[in-house]
Amino acid sequence: MMLDQKLFGQRLRERRKAMGLRQSDVAAGILVTEQAVSKWEKGDSLPDLNNLVLLARLLRVSVDELLDVNCSEQIIDRIQVCGAVIDVVQRPAIILAGKILHAGDYDTYQAFDAAIGDMTGEAEKLVLGQVKAPVLPVRDIHLSVNFWLPEDMRAYGFMRETTSADQPDGIDVYKVPASVFLRAYTDAATANLLVKERCEVWELFAYLRSYVMPAHGFREASNGAQEMEVFDTPSHQTGYAYLPVQYK
């Protein structure tokens, strides 16, 4: 792939400014010199792979977005709250595959909740290892289905994005329609909104629903899109909360 250094530098500069950061902030954040950041933005040179990943993490975008290669989502607006950044993104339709647990299949909601807990860890790895044609980079995704509806209508999925709905027996498929999402990341600034030093992905949904949605004219999407926890580490300690919304 031939990468246009000038266009990369322009994207990097625009994203940095959108985040309200100076070149010195970026340099300090990924432990490089300010001169290196300046050269990248001017298009005089390109960061190596390690610094590219660190830049994407710091600027809260995917590497694909920085490189402008096969971007799966587009940022259409940005909400800033006390230093935290919540993006409004448009995502295309995707296919998820894995294991979906339905509350209606259990005698009590407590049993359903216990089954979710039993699926974490090795059981989840075993299921997700069977998913065919996963989208790269592979990300574990927890899917909360209809959690705003009565308990017996809810479901919970342990999924990965895939390019094919043709999956082995025992692997469930959920097709997520194209939708607008609120996207928040588990960084320190966002955790601070919850009055915590660190937070888990699932904790962000209540804040998005209770504060961000009403303050910015959103309501829950009604197109079949569902809440997703998209983890960027195997340990599931960090990642993105995606809440499907539509304008009122």
Phi, psi and chi 1 to 4 in degrees:
 res  aa     phi    psi   chi1   chi2   chi3   chi4
   1 MET       -  125.8  177.3 -173.7   67.4      -
   2 MET   -87.4  122.8  -64.4  -64.4  -66.7      -
   3 LEU  -106.8  125.3 -177.6   62.4      -      -
   4 ASP   -75.9  109.9 -171.3  -47.8      -      -
   5 GLN   -62.7  -38.2  -67.2 -175.1 -171.1      -
   6 LYS   -64.7  -43.3  -64.4  -66.1 -175.9 -177.3
   7 LEU   -69.1  -36.7  -71.1  178.5      -      -
   8 PHE   -61.0  -46.6  172.2   83.3      -      -
   9 GLY   -59.4  -38.4      -      -      -      -
  10 GLN   -65.3  -44.2  179.6 -179.9  -21.1      -
  11 ARG   -62.9  -41.9  -75.4 -168.5  -64.0  -84.7
  12 LEU   -62.0  -46.1  176.8   59.7      -      -
  13 ARG   -63.2  -44.4 -178.2  171.8   61.2 -106.6
  14 GLU   -63.2  -41.2  -70.3  174.4   -9.9      -
  15 ARG   -68.0  -40.9 -178.3   62.3 -178.3  175.2
  16 ARG   -60.3  -46.5  171.3 -179.3   62.2   78.8
  17 LYS   -66.4  -36.4  -70.4 -176.4  175.9 -179.7
  18 ALA   -63.6  -29.5      -      -      -      -
  19 MET   -84.4   -4.6  -65.5  -75.0  -67.2      -
  20 GLY    73.2   29.6      -      -      -      -
  21 LEU  -106.5  149.5  -60.3  175.4      -      -
  22 ARG   -93.1  164.8  -61.4  166.4  -63.0 -177.3
  23 GLN   -58.7  -36.5  -72.1 -175.5  -15.8      -
  24 SER   -65.5  -33.1   57.9      -      -      -
  25 ASP   -66.1  -43.2  -63.1  -35.9      -      -
  26 VAL   -63.7  -44.8  173.8      -      -      -
  27 ALA   -59.3  -44.9      -      -      -      -
  28 ALA   -67.7  -33.7      -      -      -      -
  29 GLY   -70.2  -28.6      -      -      -      -
  30 ILE  -119.6   10.6   64.6  171.6      -      -
  31 LEU    61.2   51.3  -59.5  179.9      -      -
  32 VAL  -128.2  175.3  -61.0      -      -      -
  33 THR   -81.6  154.8   65.3      -      -      -
  34 GLU   -63.0  -31.0 -171.0  173.3  -14.6      -
  35 GLN   -62.7  -37.5 -177.3 -178.4   26.3      -
  36 ALA   -64.4  -43.7      -      -      -      -
  37 VAL   -63.1  -41.3  177.4      -      -      -
  38 SER   -61.3  -42.9  176.8      -      -      -
  39 LYS   -64.0  -39.6  -74.4 -175.9  176.4 -179.6
  40 TRP   -62.7  -44.5  -62.9  -22.5      -      -
  41 GLU   -69.5  -30.6  -68.6 -167.9   -4.3      -
  42 LYS   -78.0  -13.4  -69.7  177.9 -179.3  177.0
  43 GLY    83.2   16.1      -      -      -      -
  44 ASP   -79.1  -25.1  -66.8  -21.1      -      -
  45 SER  -156.7  172.3   63.6      -      -      -
  46 LEU  -121.4  147.5  -69.8  169.1      -      -
  47 PRO   -69.9  152.2   25.6  -34.1      -      -
  48 ASP   -73.8  175.5   61.0   22.0      -      -
  49 LEU   -60.0  -42.1 -179.6   58.1      -      -
  50 ASN   -62.2  -45.5 -179.7   63.5      -      -
  51 ASN   -69.9  -30.4  -77.0  -34.3      -      -
  52 LEU   -63.3  -43.8 -175.6   61.4      -      -
  53 VAL   -64.1  -42.2  171.7      -      -      -
  54 LEU   -65.5  -38.6  -67.0  175.6      -      -
  55 LEU   -61.4  -46.2  -79.4  170.4      -      -
  56 ALA   -60.6  -41.7      -      -      -      -
  57 ARG   -66.0  -43.7 -164.4  169.7  -66.1  172.0
  58 LEU   -64.2  -40.2  177.6   69.7      -      -
  59 LEU   -90.8    3.1  -60.5  175.2      -      -
  60 ARG    58.1   46.1  -59.6 -172.1 -175.2   96.9
  61 VAL  -134.9  167.5  -66.2      -      -      -
  62 SER   -82.7  161.0   67.3      -      -      -
  63 VAL   -60.0  -38.1  170.5      -      -      -
  64 ASP   -59.4  -39.0  -80.5   -6.2      -      -
  65 GLU   -65.4  -40.7  -75.4  178.0  -82.7      -
  66 LEU   -65.1  -38.4  -85.7 -177.9      -      -
  67 LEU   -85.0  -12.0  -63.1  178.3      -      -
  68 ASP    60.5   45.0 -164.2   29.3      -      -
  69 VAL  -119.8  117.1  176.5      -      -      -
  70 ASN    48.2   47.4  -62.2  -35.7      -      -
  71 CYS   -63.7  128.0  -68.8      -      -      -
  72 SER   -88.3   -9.7   61.1      -      -      -
  73 GLU  -152.0  157.1   60.2 -171.9   49.0      -
  74 GLN  -125.0  133.9  -63.3  -67.0  -32.7      -
  75 ILE   -79.0  122.0  -61.6  172.8      -      -
  76 ILE  -108.5  -13.5   57.0  178.0      -      -
  77 ASP  -163.5  163.4 -161.1    1.9      -      -
  78 ARG  -139.0  131.8  175.1  162.7  -69.1  115.8
  79 ILE  -113.2  125.3  -60.9  167.6      -      -
  80 GLN  -112.7  126.9  -62.1 -165.0   22.5      -
  81 VAL  -132.1  108.2 -175.6      -      -      -
  82 CYS    51.4   42.8  -59.4      -      -      -
  83 GLY    90.0  -15.4      -      -      -      -
  84 ALA   -86.7  148.0      -      -      -      -
  85 VAL  -116.0  125.6  175.2      -      -      -
  86 ILE  -119.4  118.4  -62.1  164.5      -      -
  87 ASP   -92.2  143.2  -70.7  -37.7      -      -
  88 VAL   -99.9  115.4 -176.5      -      -      -
  89 VAL  -122.6  148.9  -60.2      -      -      -
  90 GLN  -104.1  119.5  174.6   71.6   55.1      -
  91 ARG  -111.2  141.5  -73.2 -178.5   61.3   95.3
  92 PRO   -75.8  170.9   30.6  -36.4      -      -
  93 ALA   -63.1  140.9      -      -      -      -
  94 ILE  -135.2  164.2   60.8  172.4      -      -
  95 ILE  -114.0  128.2  -57.7  170.8      -      -
  96 LEU  -111.9  144.3  -60.2  180.0      -      -
  97 ALA  -137.3  144.6      -      -      -      -
  98 GLY   163.5 -132.0      -      -      -      -
  99 LYS  -126.8  125.7 -179.7   64.3  175.7  177.4
 100 ILE  -114.0  124.8  -59.3  177.2      -      -
 101 LEU   -99.1  130.7  -54.1  178.7      -      -
 102 HIS  -107.4  127.5  -62.8  -90.5      -      -
 103 ALA   -58.9  -34.2      -      -      -      -
 104 GLY   -65.3  -14.0      -      -      -      -
 105 ASP   -85.2   -3.1  -66.9  -22.2      -      -
 106 TYR  -115.4  151.0  -64.1   85.2      -      -
 107 ASP   -64.9  -35.0  -67.5  -25.7      -      -
 108 THR  -137.1  160.8   65.2      -      -      -
 109 TYR   -68.1  -30.0 -167.4   78.6      -      -
 110 GLN   -63.6  -36.8  -71.0   70.9   25.4      -
 111 ALA   -67.7  -38.5      -      -      -      -
 112 PHE   -61.8  -45.2  168.4   63.1      -      -
 113 ASP   -63.0  -39.4 -162.6   45.0      -      -
 114 ALA   -66.1  -37.2      -      -      -      -
 115 ALA   -64.1  -36.7      -      -      -      -
 116 ILE   -61.3  -45.6  -67.0  174.7      -      -
 117 GLY   -62.0  -36.8      -      -      -      -
 118 ASP   -68.8  -22.6  -69.3  -18.7      -      -
 119 MET   -81.7  -15.2  -95.0  -64.5  -64.8      -
 120 THR   -73.5  157.5   57.4      -      -      -
 121 GLY    84.1 -132.4      -      -      -      -
 122 GLU   -63.9  -36.8  -68.7  -56.8  -44.0      -
 123 ALA   -62.8  -39.9      -      -      -      -
 124 GLU   -66.1  -44.3  179.8  178.4    5.5      -
 125 LYS   -59.7  -39.4  -68.6  179.1 -178.1  177.6
 126 LEU   -63.6  -43.3 -178.7   62.6      -      -
 127 VAL   -67.9  -49.6  168.2      -      -      -
 128 LEU   -67.3  -23.9  -63.9 -178.2      -      -
 129 GLY   -68.1  -15.0      -      -      -      -
 130 GLN   -91.9   -7.8  -60.0  176.6   55.9      -
 131 VAL   -67.4  127.1  173.5      -      -      -
 132 LYS   -85.5  146.7  -71.3  170.9   49.1 -179.2
 133 ALA    52.1   52.6      -      -      -      -
 134 PRO   -67.5  146.3   26.6  -34.6      -      -
 135 VAL   -73.7  136.0  170.8      -      -      -
 136 LEU   -95.8  144.4  -59.9  178.3      -      -
 137 PRO   -69.4  146.4   28.4  -35.3      -      -
 138 VAL   -70.0  130.9  174.2      -      -      -
 139 ARG  -130.1  131.2  -63.7  -78.0 -174.1 -104.5
 140 ASP   -74.5  138.1  -67.4  -11.1      -      -
 141 ILE  -131.5  129.8  -61.7  172.6      -      -
 142 HIS  -103.1  126.0  -73.1  177.5      -      -
 143 LEU  -110.2  119.4 -178.1   72.3      -      -
 144 SER  -101.1  112.5  -61.7      -      -      -
 145 VAL  -102.3  122.4 -178.5      -      -      -
 146 ASN    58.4   36.3  -62.0  -23.0      -      -
 147 PHE   -74.6   -2.3  -95.2   59.8      -      -
 148 TRP   -97.6   -0.7   59.9   91.1      -      -
 149 LEU  -101.4  173.9  -65.1  179.1      -      -
 150 PRO   -52.8  151.4  -29.1   36.2      -      -
 151 GLU   -56.0  -37.9  -68.4 -179.2  -11.0      -
 152 ASP   -73.6   -6.4   62.0  -12.2      -      -
 153 MET  -100.8    2.7  -60.3  179.7   66.6      -
 154 ARG   -89.3  160.8  -59.8  175.7 -174.6  177.7
 155 ALA  -150.1  160.8      -      -      -      -
 156 TYR  -139.8  130.2 -165.0   86.3      -      -
 157 GLY  -118.8  143.6      -      -      -      -
 158 PHE  -109.5  104.7  -60.2   83.7      -      -
 159 MET  -132.4  167.3  -40.7  -65.5  -76.5      -
 160 ARG  -137.4  149.2  -77.2 -179.9  177.3  168.1
 161 GLU   -73.6  140.6 -174.0  178.2   -9.4      -
 162 THR  -138.4  162.7  175.7      -      -      -
 163 THR   -93.9   -2.5   59.9      -      -      -
 164 SER  -136.7  135.9  173.8      -      -      -
 165 ALA   -83.5   -6.7      -      -      -      -
 166 ASP   -85.4  100.0 -179.0   18.6      -      -
 167 GLN  -123.2  161.3  -65.8  -68.4  -33.3      -
 168 PRO   -62.4  159.9  -19.9   31.1      -      -
 169 ASP   -56.9  137.5  -69.2  -18.1      -      -
 170 GLY    91.5   -8.1      -      -      -      -
 171 ILE  -101.5  121.9  -63.5  -62.2      -      -
 172 ASP   -85.3  153.1  -58.7  -43.9      -      -
 173 VAL  -124.8  135.6  170.8      -      -      -
 174 TYR  -130.2  124.9 -169.7   92.9      -      -
 175 LYS   -97.2  113.4  -64.6 -178.0  178.8 -180.0
 176 VAL   -89.0  121.6 -178.2      -      -      -
 177 PRO   -72.7  161.6   28.5  -35.7      -      -
 178 ALA   -58.4  138.8      -      -      -      -
 179 SER  -162.2  165.3 -173.2      -      -      -
 180 VAL   -91.4  137.3  173.4      -      -      -
 181 PHE  -129.9  149.2  -70.3   82.8      -      -
 182 LEU   -87.0  130.9  -64.4  178.4      -      -
 183 ARG  -121.7  123.2 -177.9 -176.8   72.9 -179.5
 184 ALA  -130.0  146.2      -      -      -      -
 185 TYR  -112.3  152.5 -173.0   69.4      -      -
 186 THR   -84.1   55.5   53.0      -      -      -
 187 ASP   -95.4  178.3   55.4   15.7      -      -
 188 ALA   -63.2  -39.2      -      -      -      -
 189 ALA   -64.8  -39.7      -      -      -      -
 190 THR   -71.9  -39.9  -52.4      -      -      -
 191 ALA   -60.4  -33.3      -      -      -      -
 192 ASN   -63.2  -28.3 -171.4   55.7      -      -
 193 LEU   -63.7  -26.3  -62.7  176.5      -      -
 194 LEU   -95.8    9.6  -50.3 -179.5      -      -
 195 VAL    58.7   45.8 -161.9      -      -      -
 196 LYS  -137.1  157.7  -57.5 -179.2   72.7  171.4
 197 GLU   -81.1  -34.9  -68.7 -174.5    0.2      -
 198 ARG  -138.1  153.3  -62.0  179.3   59.6 -177.8
 199 CYS  -143.0  160.8   68.1      -      -      -
 200 GLU   -96.1  161.8  -63.5 -173.5   50.5      -
 201 VAL   -59.7  -44.5  179.0      -      -      -
 202 TRP   -61.5  -25.6   64.3  -92.6      -      -
 203 GLU   -69.5  -19.2  -64.6  178.8  -80.1      -
 204 LEU   -75.7  -24.1  -61.2  175.0      -      -
 205 PHE   -62.9  -41.3  -70.2  112.0      -      -
 206 ALA   -62.1  -39.8      -      -      -      -
 207 TYR   -67.2  -44.5 -177.7   85.4      -      -
 208 LEU   -60.4  -42.0  -66.0  175.0      -      -
 209 ARG   -73.7  -40.0 -167.4  178.5  -65.9  107.2
 210 SER   -83.6  -30.2  -60.3      -      -      -
 211 TYR  -118.0  -50.0  -62.1  100.0      -      -
 212 VAL   -70.1  -46.0  178.4      -      -      -
 213 MET   -58.9  -54.2  -74.2  177.3   61.5      -
 214 PRO   -66.4  -32.6   19.3  -30.9      -      -
 215 ALA   -72.2  -22.5      -      -      -      -
 216 HIS  -121.6   17.5  -65.2  -87.5      -      -
 217 GLY    75.4   31.6      -      -      -      -
 218 PHE  -105.9  156.4  -67.9  106.5      -      -
 219 ARG  -135.8  166.6   60.5 -174.5  175.7   89.6
 220 GLU   -59.8  135.5 -161.1   85.3   36.2      -
 221 ALA   -66.5  145.8      -      -      -      -
 222 SER  -118.1   23.3   57.0      -      -      -
 223 ASN  -102.1    7.3   60.6   -6.5      -      -
 224 GLY    98.1   -9.1      -      -      -      -
 225 ALA   -68.7  148.5      -      -      -      -
 226 GLN  -129.5  165.7  -55.4  -69.5  -18.8      -
 227 GLU   -66.7  137.6  -63.7  174.7    5.9      -
 228 MET  -132.4  134.4  -62.6 -174.6  -65.5      -
 229 GLU  -101.2  114.1  -59.5  169.0   61.2      -
 230 VAL  -109.5  109.1 -179.4      -      -      -
 231 PHE   -88.7  140.4  -58.1  102.6      -      -
 232 ASP  -109.7   10.6   60.3   -1.4      -      -
 233 THR  -136.4  147.4   56.6      -      -      -
 234 PRO   -60.4  -27.4  -23.2   33.7      -      -
 235 SER   -79.3   -8.4   63.0      -      -      -
 236 HIS    64.1   23.7  -64.6 -179.6      -      -
 237 GLN   -80.2  -24.2  -68.7 -177.1  -21.1      -
 238 THR  -136.5  159.6   58.3      -      -      -
 239 GLY   162.5 -167.1      -      -      -      -
 240 TYR  -112.8  140.5  -66.7   88.9      -      -
 241 ALA   -98.9  127.3      -      -      -      -
 242 TYR  -115.3  116.2  -76.9   85.4      -      -
 243 LEU  -113.4  115.8  179.1   64.8      -      -
 244 PRO   -72.9  132.6   26.5  -33.4      -      -
 245 VAL  -139.3  168.3  -64.1      -      -      -
 246 GLN  -146.0  156.1   59.3 -167.8   59.8      -
 247 TYR   -73.9  144.3  -69.9   98.7      -      -
 248 LYS   -69.7      -  -67.7 -178.6  177.8  179.2
